[in-house]
Every structure is written in structure tokens, then in C-alpha cells.
Amino acid sequence: MNLSHDLSALEETVKRCRELLPNVEKAGRELAERIRKGGKVLTCGNGGSAADAMHIAEEMTGRYRANRQALPALCLSSDGAALTCIANDWSYEDVFSRQVEAFGKPEDVLIVFSTSGKSPNILKALEVAKSRKMLRIGALGKEGGPAAALCDHAIVVPSEDTSRIQEIHGWLIHAWLECVEALAIGKS
């Protein structure tokens, strides 16, 4: 165990992420604009990325910093009954895409979290969202994988280390919430 090494690795990853700032802000502005115009946000991920997907959705329906109205957000990773039903009756590859098919509209946003960008269920969700003309934002890592090409905004953390990627994904969540609260509802 070398916590000092881990902290140094995180600092290096943060430095490399500065080049992502323009795309992070552009994604945040488009996310806020969709919400301002009445769109909703769907999120998904697997494992630790599911926790990130839940985090941003609950901050939107609850609150981040501003006391404000609840914002329409739904984490597709959260409903155990839906996940197991779809996995059993269709396949695990379909657990998110079937929900995007059910809930997604052209004015909506799909935010996916994936440290590899290779998970078949994430790719399928992005494909369905694309067919529905939804805005697609990816918080990705490890060069983005095939998911990057399916996103309107692929924010690829420049790291191969899952821990560092997830730490930066936590920052992305808060950055996008800042954009939403400042631009969609005029609070900061």
C-alpha cells in the first residue's frame, strides 16, 4: 500500500485532464440547455460506474448546491426489478437499451459512465439513444473504447487506472451539476 503514490498518480491525471475542460464545459452547456427546454436525463453504468450514474441522477432530483426545483433525471442502473426482468427475458446486453427505448425522447439526454467504453449494454444504450436523436454524453476512460464514437461528447479520462478514472468521473458529475444549476435554472 502506497497512498502517497496513489495521490501523486491522481495529481498527474488531474493535470492531464485540463485539456478536457472545453469539451466538459460544452457538454455541460448542452446538458443544461436540454433540461431548460424540458428534456430529462437518463444515466447508466455498471458496477462503480452505476454508482456514478446514480450520483448525478440523485443530485438532479434532490439538490446539489442550490435550493431549487427537482430536475427530471432517472438512473437506469437503479431498478433491480427492471434490470433482472430485462436480463432474464432478453439479455444483460439489453438492460439499459430497453429502458432508453421506453423513456428516451429526442429532447432528452443519455449520460453513460464506463471506465473502458466497451461494455455491450452501454454500447447498445448509446445506439438506441442515437436512433432517438438524444444528446449522448460519455464519461469514459482507457481511450474511450467503442463508446466514444457513439457519443456527441466523449469525455475520455487520460488514464488506464480504473481508480483514477472514477475519481475524475466524480469531478465531471459535479462540473456538470454546476453547469445545470447555473445555466438551466439560473442558480449558482
PyMOL commands that place a pseudoatom at each C-alpha (Angstrom):
pseudoatom trace, name=CA, resn=MET, resi=1, chain=A, elem=C, hetatm=0, pos=[0.000, 0.000, 0.000]
pseudoatom trace, name=CA, resn=ASN, resi=2, chain=A, elem=C, hetatm=0, pos=[1.433, 3.321, -1.078]
pseudoatom trace, name=CA, resn=LEU, resi=3, chain=A, elem=C, hetatm=0, pos=[-1.065, 6.113, -0.541]
pseudoatom trace, name=CA, resn=SER, resi=4, chain=A, elem=C, hetatm=0, pos=[1.453, 8.800, -1.443]
pseudoatom trace, name=CA, resn=HIS, resi=5, chain=A, elem=C, hetatm=0, pos=[1.959, 7.139, -4.837]
pseudoatom trace, name=CA, resn=ASP, resi=6, chain=A, elem=C, hetatm=0, pos=[-1.815, 6.999, -5.366]
pseudoatom trace, name=CA, resn=LEU, resi=7, chain=A, elem=C, hetatm=0, pos=[-2.162, 10.693, -4.562]
pseudoatom trace, name=CA, resn=SER, resi=8, chain=A, elem=C, hetatm=0, pos=[0.688, 11.555, -6.938]
pseudoatom trace, name=CA, resn=ALA, resi=9, chain=A, elem=C, hetatm=0, pos=[-0.959, 9.468, -9.678]
pseudoatom trace, name=CA, resn=LEU, resi=10, chain=A, elem=C, hetatm=0, pos=[-4.236, 11.326, -9.120]
pseudoatom trace, name=CA, resn=GLU, resi=11, chain=A, elem=C, hetatm=0, pos=[-2.443, 14.688, -9.306]
pseudoatom trace, name=CA, resn=GLU, resi=12, chain=A, elem=C, hetatm=0, pos=[-0.865, 13.669, -12.636]
pseudoatom trace, name=CA, resn=THR, resi=13, chain=A, elem=C, hetatm=0, pos=[-4.227, 12.550, -14.004]
pseudoatom trace, name=CA, resn=VAL, resi=14, chain=A, elem=C, hetatm=0, pos=[-5.821, 15.846, -12.956]
pseudoatom trace, name=CA, resn=LYS, resi=15, chain=A, elem=C, hetatm=0, pos=[-3.062, 17.759, -14.784]
pseudoatom trace, name=CA, resn=ARG, resi=16, chain=A, elem=C, hetatm=0, pos=[-3.670, 15.733, -17.958]
pseudoatom trace, name=CA, resn=CYS, resi=17, chain=A, elem=C, hetatm=0, pos=[-7.422, 16.422, -17.686]
pseudoatom trace, name=CA, resn=ARG, resi=18, chain=A, elem=C, hetatm=0, pos=[-7.016, 20.185, -18.185]
pseudoatom trace, name=CA, resn=GLU, resi=19, chain=A, elem=C, hetatm=0, pos=[-7.156, 19.615, -21.949]
pseudoatom trace, name=CA, resn=LEU, resi=20, chain=A, elem=C, hetatm=0, pos=[-10.666, 18.160, -21.473]
pseudoatom trace, name=CA, resn=LEU, resi=21, chain=A, elem=C, hetatm=0, pos=[-12.107, 21.369, -19.990]
pseudoatom trace, name=CA, resn=PRO, resi=22, chain=A, elem=C, hetatm=0, pos=[-13.545, 22.869, -23.214]
pseudoatom trace, name=CA, resn=ASN, resi=23, chain=A, elem=C, hetatm=0, pos=[-15.443, 19.657, -24.048]
pseudoatom trace, name=CA, resn=VAL, resi=24, chain=A, elem=C, hetatm=0, pos=[-16.564, 19.196, -20.421]
pseudoatom trace, name=CA, resn=GLU, resi=25, chain=A, elem=C, hetatm=0, pos=[-17.987, 22.723, -20.448]
pseudoatom trace, name=CA, resn=LYS, resi=26, chain=A, elem=C, hetatm=0, pos=[-19.594, 22.296, -23.879]
pseudoatom trace, name=CA, resn=ALA, resi=27, chain=A, elem=C, hetatm=0, pos=[-21.258, 19.051, -22.735]
pseudoatom trace, name=CA, resn=GLY, resi=28, chain=A, elem=C, hetatm=0, pos=[-22.427, 20.786, -19.551]
pseudoatom trace, name=CA, resn=ARG, resi=29, chain=A, elem=C, hetatm=0, pos=[-23.909, 23.686, -21.515]
pseudoatom trace, name=CA, resn=GLU, resi=30, chain=A, elem=C, hetatm=0, pos=[-25.793, 21.367, -23.876]
pseudoatom trace, name=CA, resn=LEU, resi=31, chain=A, elem=C, hetatm=0, pos=[-26.994, 19.272, -20.928]
pseudoatom trace, name=CA, resn=ALA, resi=32, chain=A, elem=C, hetatm=0, pos=[-28.277, 22.407, -19.184]
pseudoatom trace, name=CA, resn=GLU, resi=33, chain=A, elem=C, hetatm=0, pos=[-29.972, 23.625, -22.364]
pseudoatom trace, name=CA, resn=ARG, resi=34, chain=A, elem=C, hetatm=0, pos=[-31.823, 20.322, -22.829]
pseudoatom trace, name=CA, resn=ILE, resi=35, chain=A, elem=C, hetatm=0, pos=[-33.041, 20.439, -19.227]
pseudoatom trace, name=CA, resn=ARG, resi=36, chain=A, elem=C, hetatm=0, pos=[-34.024, 24.119, -19.577]
pseudoatom trace, name=CA, resn=LYS, resi=37, chain=A, elem=C, hetatm=0, pos=[-36.155, 23.196, -22.596]
pseudoatom trace, name=CA, resn=GLY, resi=38, chain=A, elem=C, hetatm=0, pos=[-37.953, 20.406, -20.717]
pseudoatom trace, name=CA, resn=GLY, resi=39, chain=A, elem=C, hetatm=0, pos=[-35.807, 17.388, -21.510]
pseudoatom trace, name=CA, resn=LYS, resi=40, chain=A, elem=C, hetatm=0, pos=[-34.963, 14.715, -18.976]
pseudoatom trace, name=CA, resn=VAL, resi=41, chain=A, elem=C, hetatm=0, pos=[-31.698, 12.982, -18.177]
pseudoatom trace, name=CA, resn=LEU, resi=42, chain=A, elem=C, hetatm=0, pos=[-31.194, 9.213, -18.278]
pseudoatom trace, name=CA, resn=THR, resi=43, chain=A, elem=C, hetatm=0, pos=[-27.989, 7.792, -16.817]
pseudoatom trace, name=CA, resn=CYS, resi=44, chain=A, elem=C, hetatm=0, pos=[-26.400, 4.339, -16.680]
pseudoatom trace, name=CA, resn=GLY, resi=45, chain=A, elem=C, hetatm=0, pos=[-23.248, 2.436, -15.833]
pseudoatom trace, name=CA, resn=ASN, resi=46, chain=A, elem=C, hetatm=0, pos=[-22.039, -0.901, -14.473]
pseudoatom trace, name=CA, resn=GLY, resi=47, chain=A, elem=C, hetatm=0, pos=[-20.515, -1.531, -11.033]
pseudoatom trace, name=CA, resn=GLY, resi=48, chain=A, elem=C, hetatm=0, pos=[-18.760, 1.567, -9.710]
pseudoatom trace, name=CA, resn=SER, resi=49, chain=A, elem=C, hetatm=0, pos=[-19.930, 3.419, -12.809]
pseudoatom trace, name=CA, resn=ALA, resi=50, chain=A, elem=C, hetatm=0, pos=[-23.522, 2.559, -11.842]
pseudoatom trace, name=CA, resn=ALA, resi=51, chain=A, elem=C, hetatm=0, pos=[-22.850, 4.367, -8.568]
pseudoatom trace, name=CA, resn=ASP, resi=52, chain=A, elem=C, hetatm=0, pos=[-21.666, 7.402, -10.561]
pseudoatom trace, name=CA, resn=ALA, resi=53, chain=A, elem=C, hetatm=0, pos=[-24.804, 7.222, -12.717]
pseudoatom trace, name=CA, resn=MET, resi=54, chain=A, elem=C, hetatm=0, pos=[-26.920, 7.126, -9.558]
pseudoatom trace, name=CA, resn=HIS, resi=55, chain=A, elem=C, hetatm=0, pos=[-24.968, 10.028, -8.051]
pseudoatom trace, name=CA, resn=ILE, resi=56, chain=A, elem=C, hetatm=0, pos=[-25.656, 12.519, -10.837]
pseudoatom trace, name=CA, resn=ALA, resi=57, chain=A, elem=C, hetatm=0, pos=[-29.324, 11.489, -11.125]
pseudoatom trace, name=CA, resn=GLU, resi=58, chain=A, elem=C, hetatm=0, pos=[-29.970, 11.826, -7.386]
pseudoatom trace, name=CA, resn=GLU, resi=59, chain=A, elem=C, hetatm=0, pos=[-28.242, 15.216, -7.264]
pseudoatom trace, name=CA, resn=MET, resi=60, chain=A, elem=C, hetatm=0, pos=[-30.579, 16.386, -10.032]
pseudoatom trace, name=CA, resn=THR, resi=61, chain=A, elem=C, hetatm=0, pos=[-33.770, 15.110, -8.425]
pseudoatom trace, name=CA, resn=GLY, resi=62, chain=A, elem=C, hetatm=0, pos=[-32.576, 16.104, -4.944]
pseudoatom trace, name=CA, resn=ARG, resi=63, chain=A, elem=C, hetatm=0, pos=[-30.156, 19.005, -4.941]
pseudoatom trace, name=CA, resn=TYR, resi=64, chain=A, elem=C, hetatm=0, pos=[-26.515, 19.750, -5.495]
pseudoatom trace, name=CA, resn=ARG, resi=65, chain=A, elem=C, hetatm=0, pos=[-25.785, 23.211, -4.087]
pseudoatom trace, name=CA, resn=ALA, resi=66, chain=A, elem=C, hetatm=0, pos=[-28.819, 25.303, -4.936]
pseudoatom trace, name=CA, resn=ASN, resi=67, chain=A, elem=C, hetatm=0, pos=[-32.223, 25.072, -3.326]
pseudoatom trace, name=CA, resn=ARG, resi=68, chain=A, elem=C, hetatm=0, pos=[-34.239, 24.616, -6.489]
pseudoatom trace, name=CA, resn=GLN, resi=69, chain=A, elem=C, hetatm=0, pos=[-36.952, 22.585, -8.157]
pseudoatom trace, name=CA, resn=ALA, resi=70, chain=A, elem=C, hetatm=0, pos=[-36.291, 18.898, -8.751]
pseudoatom trace, name=CA, resn=LEU, resi=71, chain=A, elem=C, hetatm=0, pos=[-34.883, 18.163, -12.189]
pseudoatom trace, name=CA, resn=PRO, resi=72, chain=A, elem=C, hetatm=0, pos=[-36.057, 15.191, -14.276]
pseudoatom trace, name=CA, resn=ALA, resi=73, chain=A, elem=C, hetatm=0, pos=[-33.370, 12.524, -14.059]
pseudoatom trace, name=CA, resn=LEU, resi=74, chain=A, elem=C, hetatm=0, pos=[-33.572, 8.751, -13.945]
pseudoatom trace, name=CA, resn=CYS, resi=75, chain=A, elem=C, hetatm=0, pos=[-30.761, 6.274, -13.321]
pseudoatom trace, name=CA, resn=LEU, resi=76, chain=A, elem=C, hetatm=0, pos=[-31.338, 3.173, -15.442]
pseudoatom trace, name=CA, resn=SER, resi=77, chain=A, elem=C, hetatm=0, pos=[-28.953, 1.179, -13.214]
pseudoatom trace, name=CA, resn=SER, resi=78, chain=A, elem=C, hetatm=0, pos=[-31.093, 1.642, -10.093]
pseudoatom trace, name=CA, resn=ASP, resi=79, chain=A, elem=C, hetatm=0, pos=[-34.185, -0.515, -10.630]
pseudoatom trace, name=CA, resn=GLY, resi=80, chain=A, elem=C, hetatm=0, pos=[-33.253, -4.061, -9.668]
pseudoatom trace, name=CA, resn=ALA, resi=81, chain=A, elem=C, hetatm=0, pos=[-36.587, -5.466, -10.805]
pseudoatom trace, name=CA, resn=ALA, resi=82, chain=A, elem=C, hetatm=0, pos=[-36.295, -3.882, -14.268]
pseudoatom trace, name=CA, resn=LEU, resi=83, chain=A, elem=C, hetatm=0, pos=[-32.658, -4.959, -14.623]
pseudoatom trace, name=CA, resn=THR, resi=84, chain=A, elem=C, hetatm=0, pos=[-33.340, -8.583, -13.691]
pseudoatom trace, name=CA, resn=CYS, resi=85, chain=A, elem=C, hetatm=0, pos=[-36.531, -8.755, -15.762]
pseudoatom trace, name=CA, resn=ILE, resi=86, chain=A, elem=C, hetatm=0, pos=[-34.792, -7.477, -18.889]
pseudoatom trace, name=CA, resn=ALA, resi=87, chain=A, elem=C, hetatm=0, pos=[-31.664, -9.584, -18.275]
pseudoatom trace, name=CA, resn=ASN, resi=88, chain=A, elem=C, hetatm=0, pos=[-33.799, -12.702, -17.795]
pseudoatom trace, name=CA, resn=ASP, resi=89, chain=A, elem=C, hetatm=0, pos=[-36.304, -12.129, -20.621]
pseudoatom trace, name=CA, resn=TRP, resi=90, chain=A, elem=C, hetatm=0, pos=[-33.921, -10.528, -23.133]
pseudoatom trace, name=CA, resn=SER, resi=91, chain=A, elem=C, hetatm=0, pos=[-30.236, -10.362, -22.159]
pseudoatom trace, name=CA, resn=TYR, resi=92, chain=A, elem=C, hetatm=0, pos=[-27.883, -8.389, -19.940]
pseudoatom trace, name=CA, resn=GLU, resi=93, chain=A, elem=C, hetatm=0, pos=[-26.828, -6.507, -23.084]
pseudoatom trace, name=CA, resn=ASP, resi=94, chain=A, elem=C, hetatm=0, pos=[-30.348, -5.054, -23.241]
pseudoatom trace, name=CA, resn=VAL, resi=95, chain=A, elem=C, hetatm=0, pos=[-30.785, -3.876, -19.631]
pseudoatom trace, name=CA, resn=PHE, resi=96, chain=A, elem=C, hetatm=0, pos=[-30.207, -0.203, -20.474]
pseudoatom trace, name=CA, resn=SER, resi=97, chain=A, elem=C, hetatm=0, pos=[-31.270, -0.054, -24.127]
pseudoatom trace, name=CA, resn=ARG, resi=98, chain=A, elem=C, hetatm=0, pos=[-34.771, -1.357, -23.363]
pseudoatom trace, name=CA, resn=GLN, resi=99, chain=A, elem=C, hetatm=0, pos=[-35.179, 1.412, -20.781]
pseudoatom trace, name=CA, resn=VAL, resi=100, chain=A, elem=C, hetatm=0, pos=[-33.862, 4.049, -23.204]
pseudoatom trace, name=CA, resn=GLU, resi=101, chain=A, elem=C, hetatm=0, pos=[-36.407, 2.710, -25.693]
pseudoatom trace, name=CA, resn=ALA, resi=102, chain=A, elem=C, hetatm=0, pos=[-39.153, 3.084, -23.071]
pseudoatom trace, name=CA, resn=PHE, resi=103, chain=A, elem=C, hetatm=0, pos=[-38.244, 6.515, -21.698]
pseudoatom trace, name=CA, resn=GLY, resi=104, chain=A, elem=C, hetatm=0, pos=[-35.986, 8.325, -24.190]
pseudoatom trace, name=CA, resn=LYS, resi=105, chain=A, elem=C, hetatm=0, pos=[-37.230, 11.162, -26.393]
pseudoatom trace, name=CA, resn=PRO, resi=106, chain=A, elem=C, hetatm=0, pos=[-35.325, 13.425, -28.833]
pseudoatom trace, name=CA, resn=GLU, resi=107, chain=A, elem=C, hetatm=0, pos=[-35.208, 16.289, -26.299]
pseudoatom trace, name=CA, resn=ASP, resi=108, chain=A, elem=C, hetatm=0, pos=[-33.590, 14.061, -23.655]
pseudoatom trace, name=CA, resn=VAL, resi=109, chain=A, elem=C, hetatm=0, pos=[-30.001, 13.290, -22.668]
pseudoatom trace, name=CA, resn=LEU, resi=110, chain=A, elem=C, hetatm=0, pos=[-28.293, 9.956, -22.026]
pseudoatom trace, name=CA, resn=ILE, resi=111, chain=A, elem=C, hetatm=0, pos=[-25.189, 10.133, -19.835]
pseudoatom trace, name=CA, resn=VAL, resi=112, chain=A, elem=C, hetatm=0, pos=[-23.165, 6.911, -19.706]
pseudoatom trace, name=CA, resn=PHE, resi=113, chain=A, elem=C, hetatm=0, pos=[-20.357, 6.133, -17.303]
pseudoatom trace, name=CA, resn=SER, resi=114, chain=A, elem=C, hetatm=0, pos=[-17.829, 3.488, -18.342]
pseudoatom trace, name=CA, resn=THR, resi=115, chain=A, elem=C, hetatm=0, pos=[-14.175, 3.192, -17.404]
pseudoatom trace, name=CA, resn=SER, resi=116, chain=A, elem=C, hetatm=0, pos=[-13.471, 1.136, -20.556]
pseudoatom trace, name=CA, resn=GLY, resi=117, chain=A, elem=C, hetatm=0, pos=[-16.137, 2.262, -23.026]
pseudoatom trace, name=CA, resn=LYS, resi=118, chain=A, elem=C, hetatm=0, pos=[-16.523, -1.367, -24.093]
pseudoatom trace, name=CA, resn=SER, resi=119, chain=A, elem=C, hetatm=0, pos=[-19.498, -2.715, -22.113]
pseudoatom trace, name=CA, resn=PRO, resi=120, chain=A, elem=C, hetatm=0, pos=[-22.037, -4.169, -24.575]
pseudoatom trace, name=CA, resn=ASN, resi=121, chain=A, elem=C, hetatm=0, pos=[-25.014, -2.862, -22.564]
pseudoatom trace, name=CA, resn=ILE, resi=122, chain=A, elem=C, hetatm=0, pos=[-23.591, 0.675, -22.626]
pseudoatom trace, name=CA, resn=LEU, resi=123, chain=A, elem=C, hetatm=0, pos=[-22.943, 0.480, -26.374]
pseudoatom trace, name=CA, resn=LYS, resi=124, chain=A, elem=C, hetatm=0, pos=[-26.464, -0.751, -27.050]
pseudoatom trace, name=CA, resn=ALA, resi=125, chain=A, elem=C, hetatm=0, pos=[-27.970, 2.038, -24.906]
pseudoatom trace, name=CA, resn=LEU, resi=126, chain=A, elem=C, hetatm=0, pos=[-25.962, 4.614, -26.870]
pseudoatom trace, name=CA, resn=GLU, resi=127, chain=A, elem=C, hetatm=0, pos=[-27.113, 3.121, -30.180]
pseudoatom trace, name=CA, resn=VAL, resi=128, chain=A, elem=C, hetatm=0, pos=[-30.781, 3.328, -29.152]
pseudoatom trace, name=CA, resn=ALA, resi=129, chain=A, elem=C, hetatm=0, pos=[-30.296, 6.887, -27.848]
pseudoatom trace, name=CA, resn=LYS, resi=130, chain=A, elem=C, hetatm=0, pos=[-28.670, 7.843, -31.155]
pseudoatom trace, name=CA, resn=SER, resi=131, chain=A, elem=C, hetatm=0, pos=[-31.605, 6.370, -33.107]
pseudoatom trace, name=CA, resn=ARG, resi=132, chain=A, elem=C, hetatm=0, pos=[-33.916, 8.512, -30.954]
pseudoatom trace, name=CA, resn=LYS, resi=133, chain=A, elem=C, hetatm=0, pos=[-31.788, 11.616, -31.627]
pseudoatom trace, name=CA, resn=MET, resi=134, chain=A, elem=C, hetatm=0, pos=[-30.994, 12.088, -27.933]
pseudoatom trace, name=CA, resn=LEU, resi=135, chain=A, elem=C, hetatm=0, pos=[-27.920, 14.014, -26.788]
pseudoatom trace, name=CA, resn=ARG, resi=136, chain=A, elem=C, hetatm=0, pos=[-25.316, 11.414, -25.751]
pseudoatom trace, name=CA, resn=ILE, resi=137, chain=A, elem=C, hetatm=0, pos=[-22.612, 12.234, -23.208]
pseudoatom trace, name=CA, resn=GLY, resi=138, chain=A, elem=C, hetatm=0, pos=[-19.981, 9.704, -22.164]
pseudoatom trace, name=CA, resn=ALA, resi=139, chain=A, elem=C, hetatm=0, pos=[-17.791, 9.831, -19.074]
pseudoatom trace, name=CA, resn=LEU, resi=140, chain=A, elem=C, hetatm=0, pos=[-15.196, 7.314, -20.229]
pseudoatom trace, name=CA, resn=GLY, resi=141, chain=A, elem=C, hetatm=0, pos=[-11.630, 6.138, -19.691]
pseudoatom trace, name=CA, resn=LYS, resi=142, chain=A, elem=C, hetatm=0, pos=[-8.944, 3.900, -21.246]
pseudoatom trace, name=CA, resn=GLU, resi=143, chain=A, elem=C, hetatm=0, pos=[-9.049, 5.662, -24.639]
pseudoatom trace, name=CA, resn=GLY, resi=144, chain=A, elem=C, hetatm=0, pos=[-12.871, 5.658, -24.695]
pseudoatom trace, name=CA, resn=GLY, resi=145, chain=A, elem=C, hetatm=0, pos=[-13.400, 2.325, -26.421]
pseudoatom trace, name=CA, resn=PRO, resi=146, chain=A, elem=C, hetatm=0, pos=[-16.197, 1.973, -28.993]
pseudoatom trace, name=CA, resn=ALA, resi=147, chain=A, elem=C, hetatm=0, pos=[-18.487, 4.118, -26.807]
pseudoatom trace, name=CA, resn=ALA, resi=148, chain=A, elem=C, hetatm=0, pos=[-16.539, 7.276, -27.666]
pseudoatom trace, name=CA, resn=ALA, resi=149, chain=A, elem=C, hetatm=0, pos=[-17.660, 7.166, -31.304]
pseudoatom trace, name=CA, resn=LEU, resi=150, chain=A, elem=C, hetatm=0, pos=[-21.318, 6.834, -30.245]
pseudoatom trace, name=CA, resn=CYS, resi=151, chain=A, elem=C, hetatm=0, pos=[-21.251, 9.951, -28.030]
pseudoatom trace, name=CA, resn=ASP, resi=152, chain=A, elem=C, hetatm=0, pos=[-21.863, 13.558, -29.005]
pseudoatom trace, name=CA, resn=HIS, resi=153, chain=A, elem=C, hetatm=0, pos=[-19.485, 14.417, -26.173]
pseudoatom trace, name=CA, resn=ALA, resi=154, chain=A, elem=C, hetatm=0, pos=[-16.993, 11.745, -25.143]
pseudoatom trace, name=CA, resn=ILE, resi=155, chain=A, elem=C, hetatm=0, pos=[-15.021, 12.871, -22.106]
pseudoatom trace, name=CA, resn=VAL, resi=156, chain=A, elem=C, hetatm=0, pos=[-12.183, 10.348, -22.012]
pseudoatom trace, name=CA, resn=VAL, resi=157, chain=A, elem=C, hetatm=0, pos=[-10.093, 10.460, -18.841]
pseudoatom trace, name=CA, resn=PRO, resi=158, chain=A, elem=C, hetatm=0, pos=[-6.458, 10.023, -19.933]
pseudoatom trace, name=CA, resn=SER, resi=159, chain=A, elem=C, hetatm=0, pos=[-5.661, 7.065, -17.692]
pseudoatom trace, name=CA, resn=GLU, resi=160, chain=A, elem=C, hetatm=0, pos=[-5.633, 3.270, -17.761]
pseudoatom trace, name=CA, resn=ASP, resi=161, chain=A, elem=C, hetatm=0, pos=[-6.183, 3.096, -13.973]
pseudoatom trace, name=CA, resn=THR, resi=162, chain=A, elem=C, hetatm=0, pos=[-9.824, 2.454, -13.084]
pseudoatom trace, name=CA, resn=SER, resi=163, chain=A, elem=C, hetatm=0, pos=[-9.470, 4.220, -9.721]
pseudoatom trace, name=CA, resn=ARG, resi=164, chain=A, elem=C, hetatm=0, pos=[-8.121, 7.419, -11.298]
pseudoatom trace, name=CA, resn=ILE, resi=165, chain=A, elem=C, hetatm=0, pos=[-10.806, 7.310, -14.000]
pseudoatom trace, name=CA, resn=GLN, resi=166, chain=A, elem=C, hetatm=0, pos=[-13.590, 7.003, -11.431]
pseudoatom trace, name=CA, resn=GLU, resi=167, chain=A, elem=C, hetatm=0, pos=[-12.130, 9.829, -9.344]
pseudoatom trace, name=CA, resn=ILE, resi=168, chain=A, elem=C, hetatm=0, pos=[-12.226, 12.139, -12.354]
pseudoatom trace, name=CA, resn=HIS, resi=169, chain=A, elem=C, hetatm=0, pos=[-15.745, 10.935, -13.195]
pseudoatom trace, name=CA, resn=GLY, resi=170, chain=A, elem=C, hetatm=0, pos=[-16.750, 12.203, -9.741]
pseudoatom trace, name=CA, resn=TRP, resi=171, chain=A, elem=C, hetatm=0, pos=[-15.380, 15.618, -10.679]
pseudoatom trace, name=CA, resn=LEU, resi=172, chain=A, elem=C, hetatm=0, pos=[-17.253, 15.505, -14.025]
pseudoatom trace, name=CA, resn=ILE, resi=173, chain=A, elem=C, hetatm=0, pos=[-20.515, 14.878, -12.177]
pseudoatom trace, name=CA, resn=HIS, resi=174, chain=A, elem=C, hetatm=0, pos=[-20.002, 17.982, -10.060]
pseudoatom trace, name=CA, resn=ALA, resi=175, chain=A, elem=C, hetatm=0, pos=[-18.843, 20.086, -13.030]
pseudoatom trace, name=CA, resn=TRP, resi=176, chain=A, elem=C, hetatm=0, pos=[-21.982, 19.211, -14.990]
pseudoatom trace, name=CA, resn=LEU, resi=177, chain=A, elem=C, hetatm=0, pos=[-24.193, 19.874, -11.978]
pseudoatom trace, name=CA, resn=GLU, resi=178, chain=A, elem=C, hetatm=0, pos=[-22.576, 23.319, -11.678]
pseudoatom trace, name=CA, resn=CYS, resi=179, chain=A, elem=C, hetatm=0, pos=[-23.459, 23.980, -15.332]
pseudoatom trace, name=CA, resn=VAL, resi=180, chain=A, elem=C, hetatm=0, pos=[-27.028, 22.781, -14.874]
pseudoatom trace, name=CA, resn=GLU, resi=181, chain=A, elem=C, hetatm=0, pos=[-27.655, 24.845, -11.748]
pseudoatom trace, name=CA, resn=ALA, resi=182, chain=A, elem=C, hetatm=0, pos=[-26.068, 27.962, -13.265]
pseudoatom trace, name=CA, resn=LEU, resi=183, chain=A, elem=C, hetatm=0, pos=[-27.478, 27.746, -16.780]
pseudoatom trace, name=CA, resn=ALA, resi=184, chain=A, elem=C, hetatm=0, pos=[-30.684, 25.711, -16.678]
pseudoatom trace, name=CA, resn=ILE, resi=185, chain=A, elem=C, hetatm=0, pos=[-32.188, 27.266, -13.581]
pseudoatom trace, name=CA, resn=GLY, resi=186, chain=A, elem=C, hetatm=0, pos=[-30.045, 30.359, -13.015]
pseudoatom trace, name=CA, resn=LYS, resi=187, chain=A, elem=C, hetatm=0, pos=[-28.629, 29.459, -9.612]
pseudoatom trace, name=CA, resn=SER, resi=188, chain=A, elem=C, hetatm=0, pos=[-25.000, 29.113, -8.623]
for i in range(1, 188): cmd.bond("trace and resi %d" % i, "trace and resi %d" % (i + 1))
show_as sticks, trace
zoom trace
